[in-house]
Amino acid sequence: MPARSWDAEVDVLVIGGGCGGMSAAVEASAAEADVLVVERSGAIGGASAMAGGLIYMGGGTPVQKACGFEDSAEEMYKYLVAATSPGADLAKIEAYCEGSLDHFDWLVRCGVPFKSSFYSGMLSEPPGDDGLMYSGGENAYPFNEIARPAPRGHVPQMPGADKVIGERGSGWMLMKSLGEVAARQGVKTQCDTRANELVVDGDGRVIGAVVRSFGTDSVIKARRGVVLSGGGFAFNDDMLALHAPRMLGHSKVGTDHDDGKTIRLGQSVGAAVKHMDATTAYAALPPLLVRSIIVNASGSRFINEDQYFGRVGEAAFYREEGEAYLVFDEEGFESVPPEEIWGQRPTWVCETIAELETEMGVPAGALEVTVDFFNRHAEHGEDPLFHRDAKWLRPMRSPFGAIDLRQKPGPTSPEHRDGPGYSYSFFTLGGLHTSPEGRVLNTSGEPIPGLFAAGRTTSGLPAGGYASGCSIGDGTFFGRRAGGSAARST
Amino acid sequence: MPARSWDAEVDVLVIGGGCGGMSAAVEASAAEADVLVVERSGAIGGASAMAGGLIYMGGGTPVQKACGFEDSAEEMYKYLVAATSPGADLAKIEAYCEGSLDHFDWLVRCGVPFKSSFYSGMLSEPPGDDGLMYSGGENAYPFNEIARPAPRGHVPQMPGADKVIGERGSGWMLMKSLGEVAARQGVKTQCDTRANELVVDGDGRVIGAVVRSFGTDSVIKARRGVVLSGGGFAFNDDMLALHAPRMLGHSKVGTDHDDGKTIRLGQSVGAAVKHMDATTAYAALPPLLVRSIIVNASGSRFINEDQYFGRVGEAAFYREEGEAYLVFDEEGFESVPPEEIWGQRPTWVCETIAELETEMGVPAGALEVTVDFFNRHAEHGEDPLFHRDAKWLRPMRSPFGAIDLRQKPGPTSPEHRDGPGYSYSFFTLGGLHTSPEGRVLNTSGEPIPGLFAAGRTTSGLPAGGYASGCSIGDGTFFGRRAGGSAARST
C-alpha cells in the first residue's frame, strides 16, 4: 500500500452504526479512545433499529428473577450449545453466558429500559411492552430435556401502541439509547459514508480506511484499530450464490445495506470466514403452527410444532427443501386469537383428509396415515414421534384445512431460482472469523493486527441453529469487546 | 512483500500433483511453458491415484456409443444442473458439457485407456475392467424425468485383479498416464516439497511462491502464473469447524494432505471462497440399499433407495442428521450377490416389524405404518412416495433385519463430536472461487493476476449435490484450462 496523506485521524474507526458498531463505539469511548462511526445510510440504527429488539440474556437477570424464573449461566450454556450446534463456538458461548448479567447491567446503564413482566403468548415478539419471553424453544422438546427451561428473550420496553412491526420495534428503543450514550461520550458519527477499502501498512497492520461520502473519498487513519460491523449479506445475490444459494429469491430480513461489504473488506486483507452457509429461515406464524401439524411432501411430520418457529422454518426449508404444509382442523384454526391470525387463510379446505391429499398433491393415503397416527396418540396427550407438549395435543377432526408453504426455486429448477418463492424469510448468520475478544482472525487463526469486528459481519453465537435475541445479543456483547479491544490496541 | 532473491524461475508453477495439477502441467507445457510441479508427498498422484477413477463425461463419447447409449451435451447439462443445485455453476457446467467429447479425446491422447463395455451392476465402481457405468442416479427418479438417462461414469481400464479398492484403482491408471505425458513434455516434478507462501508484487500480482523441502526454504519465481491444486480440506479439523462442522469425527476420503493449504494460500492473497459447506457423504452400499428401505428416526422413508448412493447418504446425513436405518427382509438380504455384501451384517433380526421397532428405538407402530404403506404399493410395482423403480419393488415379508446407520456426534452433544461416528464417509467440495478459465477470483469477482486453481482446491462442478466422476472430471477438465490460462498469462 503506497504512503497516504490522511484526511482525518481517530483512535478507533467503527464501520457500521448498527447495534454491534454502536456498542463498540460506546465501549471504546469509555476507554478514552477518540472514536468515529461511519454509517452508509442516513442515520445510525441499521437492521437492529427495525428489529423486534429481543436480546438473549440469562443466568438470573433481575427481569428473570422478578418474573419468577430461575436460571444459571450453566443452564444457559447447555441450551446455547445445543441450539447452535453443529458448529457451536464454545469459547464465545462460554464468555457470553458468564458475562450475561454484567451485559444486562451495562444495557441498563446505557438507558435501555426493561419492564419486569413476562409475555406468555405465542407471537414472535410481545404485542405490548412486556420485557421477557421464551425465544428459542427452551421449553419445548428436545431443549427442555437438555437444559432447565428459562425464558431469556429480553425486550427493551416500548409501548405496544408505538410499535410498527418490521419498522419501529423495541430494537429502535435499544438503538436510541445506544446512540444517546455514544453522543454523550463524545463519539463522532458520520452518516451517508461508505467504507470502500482498508489501509494496511508494510507489516500487515490495518491502520485506516478509505471512505466515500457524496462522491468524495477521504482517507481516515485509525491509530488503534478499525471495527467492522456493517451487517450480513442477505441482500447481496452474488454472495448468496457463493455461500447460501438456497436463499436466492426468498424474502429477506434486514436493510439493503446488508450486502456483505464489511465481510469482503475483511477478506480483502486475508481474514477467514466462518459458517457462511448458515442462515435462519422462518415461515409459519407460531399461534397457528402449534395448533397444526406441519408435514412434508410425503405427508409425514418432521418436527414438533411447538418448537421455536425459526427452528421449524429451518427444518422445513433445509430438510424438506421448503416443501411443507400446515394441516389443521376447523377447531384449531378458529381457536387462534383473531389478533394473532395475521391474515393467514387456508389454501384448501376439505371435509376429509383424502380430499385434502388430492388438493395438496400428496400421494393418496400418505397424509391419512400421518393424521391417524397423530390422532391416536393425541387422544392420550402423547406425541411419541416428536414430543410436542400435551397442552397442544388433541385429535384433529373434520373439516380440515391446509396452508401451502411450498416455494418453487428448488434443486431441480435453477432457472427459476429468482422466482416467486416468498413463503420463507431469512437472514444470514455467517461472516468473519473472530476471537471472543472481537479480533478478526486470518486463515491461520491468528489475529490481523488493528482489525476487529462484531455483529452479523461476523460468525457469532448462532451457527447450526438460531434463537431470537442472539443477533442483537451477540452484536452488543461482542461489539463491546471489539470496541474495548480496539481501544486498548497499540 | 519485500524484494526477493529467487532460487529458481519457471513460467508456470503448479502446486499439487493430483489430477488437477498434472492436467494443468500437461496443458501448460503443451503451450510451450516451462513448468514445475511441487508436490508435498513422496510421489505425484494425490487422492486421484487412490480413487475409483471415474471420470464424468458424456455427450456421446465413443465408449457411450459403442455400449449403445445415446447422449448429448444438452441432456448432460440438464442432468448436471439438476444434480448439483442449489448453487450449480451454470457457466462451468456449460463449458464442461460442450467440451466433454474433446476432453475424452485428450485423455485418450494422454494414453488413458477406456474399454468399451458397460457395467450394469450396483457396486460403486466396476469390479472388473468395464469402462462405463451409471454414476449419479441418472436412471432413477427424479433425474430420469429431468434428462434422458445415459451412463457417464467413464472408468480408465485396469484389470480388476490389479485393483485394490481405496488404494490402487482406476485413478492410479489415470495418474500414471498423466505423469508419463507430463514427463515426456519436459514438466519438472519436485516431490516432498510444500508451498508455504505466495509471493505478490506491488501491483497485487502473484509472481511466485516460497516452498520448503526437507527443512530448506526456496523462493520460486513463476513468470506467467501459479496454479493451486492441492486438494480439499477434509483432513483439517480447524477448517471443518469453520465450514463443515457436521463432518468432524467422521470417516474421510482423501489423503492427509487434504488439509486445505492451497485454499488458504489463495485466501491469504484475497481470494474468495465458495460453497465451503458443501460435502458429499455416503453410508450404505448400493447392492443392499436397493433391496432395503431406508428410514429415519420416525420410521419414515425419505428418498428412493435406487438413487445414487451418495445422494442417499447426503439425505441421510444432512436431512436426518445421520439418524437412519436400512430395513430389509431375509429374502432381500439373501439376494445380494455374496461378493457384493462386503461383510455387512444386520444389527438386528426380528420376526415382526413391531419387535424391530423396539430394538431400533422407533416409536411403536411408526415403522409398521411405513412398511404397510410400502408393501401395499410394492405389490403393484408402485412407489407413490419416492418413485423407486418397479424392478426393485416387492413386498417385504418376515423375518426382517435392520442395519443401524446412526452416529452420535449430533447437534446436542458437541463434546462428542470427535467420537466414533464412522457410519458415513465424506469429502469436501468447497474451495476457491474460480472462473471457467481457471482464474482465481477475489471477493469482488475479479481475477487475481497470476493466480489459477483447479481440482478440489476450488469449488467446481459439484455444489448442492454430487455424482461419482465429477471430482476427477472437473479436476482434469478445469485443470487443463487453469494450466492453459497460466501459460498464456503475461
Interface residues (C-beta under 8 A of the other chain):
Chain A: V81 A82 S85 P86 G87 A88 L90 P142 I146 D238 A241 L242 H243 P245 R246 L248 R264 Q267 S268 V269 G270 A272 V273 K274 H275 M276 D277 S298 S300 R301 F302 Y318 R319 E320 P363 A364 G365 A366 V369 F373 P384 L385 F386 P409 G410 P411 T412 S413 P414 R417 H433 N442 T443 S444 G445 S459 A463 G464 G465
Chain B: V81 A82 S85 P86 G87 A88 L90 P142 I146 D238 A241 L242 H243 P245 R246 L248 R264 Q267 S268 V269 G270 A272 V273 K274 H275 M276 D277 S298 S300 R301 F302 Y318 R319 E320 P363 A364 G365 A366 V369 F373 P384 L385 F386 G410 P411 T412 S413 P414 R417 H433 N442 T443 S444 G445 A463 G464 G465
